[in-house]
Amino acid sequence: MTGRLLTGLQAFWGLLNGDADYHRYVAHMQAHHPQVQPQSRQAHYLRKLDQRYTGVNRCC
């Protein structure tokens, strides 16, 4: 029981801090672009942060 709870909490924490997004990105790069080295975790985070807060991000 505690093992499942710990695994669930780790997965939840990964969703909150962006780990799951980075792992999806690396899996995509390995599957579809194996000749290109994926960005580092920090570079990926900074790129996503820039996308999120640069430009108009609302409908009105």
TORDREN-710071 format. One line per field, with one value per residue (C-alpha): chain; residue in three letters; x negated, y, z. Coordinates in Angstrom, 3 decimals. Example, Ala and Ser with C-alpha at 12.3 -4.5 7.8 and 13.67 -1.06 7.14 Angstrom:
// residues 2
tivex [A,A]
pamar [ALA,SER]
px [-12.300,-13.670]
py [-4.500,-1.060]
pz [7.800,7.140]
END
This chain:
// residues 60
tivex [A,A,A,A,A,A,A,A,A,A,A,A,A,A,A,A,A,A,A,A,A,A,A,A,A,A,A,A,A,A,A,A,A,A,A,A,A,A,A,A,A,A,A,A,A,A,A,A,A,A,A,A,A,A,A,A,A,A,A,A]
pamar [MET,THR,GLY,ARG,LEU,LEU,THR,GLY,LEU,GLN,ALA,PHE,TRP,GLY,LEU,LEU,ASN,GLY,ASP,ALA,ASP,TYR,HIS,ARG,TYR,VAL,ALA,HIS,MET,GLN,ALA,HIS,HIS,PRO,GLN,VAL,GLN,PRO,GLN,SER,ARG,GLN,ALA,HIS,TYR,LEU,ARG,LYS,LEU,ASP,GLN,ARG,TYR,THR,GLY,VAL,ASN,ARG,CYS,CYS]
px [0.000,-2.674,-4.675,-1.743,-1.101,-4.730,-4.715,-1.539,-2.968,-6.149,-4.087,-1.971,-5.081,-6.493,-3.367,-3.608,-7.264,-7.365,-9.331,-6.652,-6.815,-10.587,-10.372,-7.731,-9.984,-13.009,-10.927,-9.608,-13.099,-14.460,-11.553,-11.227,-14.559,-17.259,-20.027,-19.360,-20.500,-17.683,-18.044,-19.230,-16.581,-17.451,-17.341,-13.998,-12.600,-13.775,-12.295,-8.922,-9.028,-9.751,-6.877,-4.523,-5.289,-6.289,-3.652,0.110,1.437,5.084,8.113,9.115]
py [0.000,2.530,1.626,2.465,5.670,6.722,5.928,7.959,10.912,10.802,10.791,13.683,15.675,14.998,16.474,19.561,20.333,19.488,16.232,14.379,16.984,16.633,12.822,13.014,15.405,13.090,10.045,11.952,13.060,9.503,8.035,10.641,12.481,10.027,11.940,15.101,15.308,16.457,19.687,19.557,19.609,23.236,24.367,22.618,24.279,27.723,27.221,26.207,29.130,31.520,30.077,30.456,34.049,35.668,37.286,37.425,34.286,35.141,35.309,38.962]
pz [0.000,0.951,-2.162,-4.416,-2.501,-2.838,-6.568,-6.995,-5.095,-7.188,-10.383,-9.116,-8.179,-11.655,-13.203,-11.027,-11.700,-15.421,-15.243,-17.180,-19.950,-20.242,-20.325,-23.091,-25.021,-24.729,-25.763,-28.783,-29.796,-29.524,-31.494,-34.245,-34.386,-33.226,-35.024,-32.969,-29.356,-27.042,-25.123,-21.556,-18.850,-18.043,-21.690,-22.169,-19.041,-20.153,-23.644,-22.185,-19.750,-22.615,-24.666,-21.746,-20.821,-24.121,-26.292,-25.929,-24.241,-23.879,-26.111,-25.618]
END
